[in-house]
Amino acid sequence: MKGFIRFVPNTLSSGRILLACLFPFVPENLWLWLVLGSGFSDFLDGWVARRWQVQSWQGGILDAVADKLFILCVVITFVSAEKFSVWWLPALLARDLLVASTALYALFTRSWEAFKKMEARWSGKVATFGQFFFFLVVLLFPSGVWFGLFCAALLSGVAACDYGYLFLLELRHRAEQKNSPPQP
């Protein structure tokens, strides 16, 4: 059974990538169902992986990519449909922008190995929840869109600070290792 279960989290994450690709092309009356389905699959893939102890760093990366891709497709679609302004995106995506910048830095400095060590953070999970909450507010309560944006932006900002702090700690750690004398 465990052999079968280990494929479930990655299948759910892959399904979220499919939902992301479909989102801009489906009728507006289906958007709510795609957001709910994606949010549920995001919760379920992590729960299954932890419950059955089938977590992997590759699965974590796939989950993060699926989340980012789905969120990006939804915000592009919502901005195109004039559900909210493009100027809201930096606040809404603060954490994602910081993580993308950090990933580029890691790529260019050949320190991609550090991403293998990075575990999921509570702040990132809460920020993702805030973004899904915002999408639901946009779709179900358009008059409360400012409240939804405020909540999502606040949670994204907290996560950006948390990830930024980790990034600075890693830079400091690398500098200390580089400047310390070699061990015999």
C-alpha positions as CSV (number, residue, x, y, z in Angstrom):
1,M,0.0,0.0,0.0
2,K,2.8,2.4,0.9
3,G,4.3,2.0,-2.6
4,F,1.1,3.2,-4.1
5,I,0.6,6.0,-1.6
6,R,4.0,7.5,-2.3
7,F,2.8,8.6,-5.7
8,V,-0.4,10.3,-4.4
9,P,1.2,13.6,-3.2
10,N,3.1,14.2,-6.5
11,T,0.0,13.2,-8.5
12,L,-2.0,15.8,-6.6
13,S,0.7,18.5,-7.2
14,S,0.8,17.6,-10.9
15,G,-3.0,17.9,-11.0
16,R,-2.6,21.4,-9.6
17,I,-0.3,22.2,-12.4
18,L,-2.9,21.0,-14.9
19,L,-5.5,23.2,-13.2
20,A,-3.2,26.1,-13.4
21,C,-2.8,25.6,-17.2
22,L,-6.5,25.3,-17.7
23,F,-7.6,28.2,-15.5
24,P,-7.2,31.0,-18.0
25,F,-9.2,29.1,-20.6
26,V,-12.2,27.9,-18.6
27,P,-15.4,29.9,-18.3
28,E,-15.6,32.3,-15.4
29,N,-18.4,30.3,-13.8
30,L,-15.9,27.4,-13.2
31,W,-13.2,29.5,-11.6
32,L,-14.5,29.0,-8.1
33,W,-14.4,25.2,-8.5
34,L,-10.8,25.3,-9.8
35,V,-9.7,27.5,-6.9
36,L,-11.5,25.2,-4.4
37,G,-10.0,22.0,-6.1
38,S,-6.5,23.5,-6.2
39,G,-6.7,24.6,-2.5
40,F,-8.0,21.2,-1.5
41,S,-5.3,19.3,-3.5
42,D,-2.7,21.6,-1.9
43,F,-3.9,20.6,1.6
44,L,-4.3,17.0,0.7
45,D,-0.9,16.4,-0.9
46,G,0.9,17.7,2.2
47,W,-1.3,15.7,4.5
48,V,-0.9,12.5,2.6
49,A,2.9,12.9,2.4
50,R,3.2,13.6,6.1
51,R,0.7,11.0,7.2
52,W,2.3,8.2,5.2
53,Q,5.8,9.5,5.6
54,V,6.5,9.8,1.9
55,Q,7.9,13.3,1.9
56,S,10.8,14.1,-0.5
57,W,12.6,17.2,-1.4
58,Q,11.6,16.7,-5.0
59,G,7.9,16.4,-3.9
60,G,8.4,19.6,-1.9
61,I,9.7,21.4,-5.0
62,L,6.9,20.1,-7.2
63,D,4.3,21.2,-4.6
64,A,5.9,24.7,-4.4
65,V,6.0,25.0,-8.2
66,A,2.4,23.9,-8.5
67,D,1.3,26.5,-5.9
68,K,3.3,29.3,-7.6
69,L,2.1,28.4,-11.1
70,F,-1.6,28.1,-10.0
71,I,-1.4,31.4,-8.2
72,L,0.3,33.1,-11.1
73,C,-2.2,31.9,-13.6
74,V,-5.1,33.0,-11.3
75,V,-3.7,36.5,-10.8
76,I,-3.0,37.0,-14.5
77,T,-6.5,35.8,-15.3
78,F,-8.1,38.0,-12.7
79,V,-6.1,41.1,-13.7
80,S,-7.1,40.4,-17.4
81,A,-10.7,40.1,-16.3
82,E,-10.4,43.4,-14.4
83,K,-11.2,41.7,-11.0
84,F,-8.5,43.8,-9.5
85,S,-5.6,46.0,-10.5
86,V,-2.2,45.0,-11.6
87,W,-0.8,47.4,-9.0
88,W,-1.9,45.0,-6.3
89,L,0.4,42.3,-7.4
90,P,3.6,43.3,-5.5
91,A,1.7,43.3,-2.2
92,L,-0.1,40.1,-3.0
93,L,3.0,38.3,-4.2
94,A,5.7,39.7,-1.9
95,R,6.7,36.2,-0.6
96,D,6.7,34.7,-4.1
97,L,8.9,37.5,-5.5
98,L,11.4,37.1,-2.7
99,V,11.5,33.3,-3.1
100,A,12.0,33.7,-6.9
101,S,14.8,36.2,-6.3
102,T,16.4,33.8,-3.8
103,A,16.1,30.9,-6.3
104,L,17.8,33.0,-9.0
105,Y,20.6,34.0,-6.6
106,A,21.1,30.3,-5.7
107,L,21.1,29.3,-9.4
108,F,23.7,32.0,-10.3
109,T,25.9,31.3,-7.3
110,R,25.7,27.5,-7.8
111,S,24.3,27.1,-4.3
112,W,21.1,25.2,-5.4
113,E,22.0,22.6,-2.8
114,A,20.7,25.0,-0.1
115,F,17.1,24.5,-1.5
116,K,17.3,20.8,-0.7
117,K,17.7,21.8,3.0
118,M,14.9,24.3,3.0
119,E,11.8,22.8,4.6
120,A,8.3,24.1,4.3
121,R,7.7,27.1,6.6
122,W,4.5,27.9,8.5
123,S,4.7,31.4,7.1
124,G,4.7,30.1,3.6
125,K,1.7,27.9,4.2
126,V,-0.1,30.8,5.8
127,A,0.7,33.1,2.9
128,T,-0.5,30.5,0.4
129,F,-3.7,30.2,2.4
130,G,-4.0,34.0,2.3
131,Q,-3.7,34.0,-1.4
132,F,-6.4,31.3,-1.8
133,F,-8.6,33.2,0.7
134,F,-8.2,36.3,-1.5
135,F,-9.2,34.4,-4.6
136,L,-12.3,33.2,-2.8
137,V,-13.2,36.7,-1.7
138,V,-12.7,38.0,-5.2
139,L,-15.1,35.4,-6.6
140,L,-17.7,35.2,-3.8
141,F,-17.6,38.7,-2.1
142,P,-16.3,41.2,-4.6
143,S,-17.4,44.1,-2.3
144,G,-14.9,42.8,0.2
145,V,-11.9,42.6,-2.1
146,W,-10.0,45.2,-0.2
147,F,-10.3,43.2,3.0
148,G,-9.1,40.1,1.2
149,L,-6.2,41.9,-0.4
150,F,-5.2,43.3,3.0
151,C,-5.2,39.9,4.6
152,A,-3.3,38.2,1.8
153,A,-0.8,41.0,1.5
154,L,-0.2,41.0,5.3
155,L,0.4,37.2,5.3
156,S,2.6,37.4,2.2
157,G,4.6,40.2,3.8
158,V,5.1,38.2,7.0
159,A,6.3,35.2,4.9
160,A,8.6,37.4,2.9
161,C,10.2,38.7,6.1
162,D,10.6,35.1,7.4
163,Y,12.1,33.8,4.2
164,G,14.3,37.0,3.9
165,Y,15.6,36.4,7.4
166,L,16.5,32.8,6.5
167,F,18.2,33.9,3.4
168,L,20.3,36.5,5.3
169,L,21.2,33.8,7.9
170,E,22.3,31.5,5.0
171,L,24.4,34.3,3.5
172,R,26.0,34.9,6.9
173,H,26.7,31.2,7.4
174,R,28.3,30.9,4.0
175,A,30.5,34.0,4.6
176,E,31.6,32.5,8.0
177,Q,32.5,29.2,6.3
178,K,34.4,30.9,3.6
179,N,36.4,33.0,6.1
180,S,37.1,30.3,8.6
181,P,40.4,28.5,8.6
182,P,40.3,25.0,7.1
183,Q,39.9,22.1,9.6
184,P,42.8,19.6,9.8
